[in-house]
Amino acid sequence: MPFRSDVIESIGNTPLIKLRRASEITGCTILGKAEFMNPGQSVKDRAGKQMILEAEKRGELKPGGLVVESTAGNTGIGLALVASARGYRTIIVIPETQSQEKKDMLRLCGAELVEVPALPYANPNNYQHVGKRLADELRKTDKAGVIFADQWNNLDNRKAHYVSTGPEIWDQTQGKVDGFVCSVGTGGTLAGTSAFLREKNKDIAIGCADPHGAAMYDFFKTGTPKVSPGGSVTEGIGLARVTNIVEDVKVSHPYLIPDEEALPIVFDLLEHEGICVGGSSGVNVAGAIRLARDLGPGKTIVTILCDHGSRYQSKLFNKDFLESKKLPVPDFLKKPAPKLH
Ligand code: PMP
């Protein structure tokens, strides 16, 4: 058909773009899956679509139903778009520290926002627990069906990548892919994509690029999760506990990526390749460069360009923010704004 029947059909089938400079410095072909080109501008549109369509199939949502979710933002945007297209409402519980742009976008997409303080998972008022309690409460009175999408435990999140991201990468590389690497928020992308690719090529190298302050690097290296020291200004990644989505993932190459390594890559992609992405994509490309160096020249390595950089203008692309975090400021952000005539 020459057109897509609705916005949901235009989720996925994103281009795979050769990252010129990362490829040049490693002698490998490093490819980025351009997830920022999804309708909601992130990889999480895929999870939003799968979780809602599967809930529908199970009869959990009826017209006018309600989707509740706890999210750092991107999953909420994906869910809200899909929910609008299917006639559902959305309530999103979000830590107040997430970027203003994501919150504005969520409201624009019709979601009702519940902002809560950013607290560790062990605290009963952490946003993930608040979301679940809210859904349980609303379910008592709402007749059209209330689901708690629950991306951390919902295996439909992982399935989204097993049925779409993995097969797309396999087709787009014509099966010539030596390594896949990405970071972990819920782990849906890493788990689903790597499971599919490993079924096709049992020798494929699977890398995990973990930011500081998360526990996946140690978990994949030693089998025991241990939160690494320090923190990260990246958003949407950094899992500190083992969930049913990540527990079976086989990672051959775990990497711990500091922001000082990831952010210059984000700036470089924008300045020299016209690719505008957020911080987690920098962590991913840094992981791809490390994997390329470990595997040696001539290999093809795929990673994920998770979301669009416009979502972080007030943070990553803001000189004052970077200085306040003692992070390097790229030259192009130091220049004064051009004068209008
Ligand atoms: N990057 C960004 C910007 C995200 O929002 C997310 C999802 N929270 C991820 C990466 C990681 O995706 P996943 O949940 O599939 O691990």
Residues whose N, C-alpha, C, O or C-beta is under 5 A from the ligand:
A	BS01	PMP	N74 S183 V184 G185 T186 G187 G188 T189 E235 G236 I237 S280 C306 D307
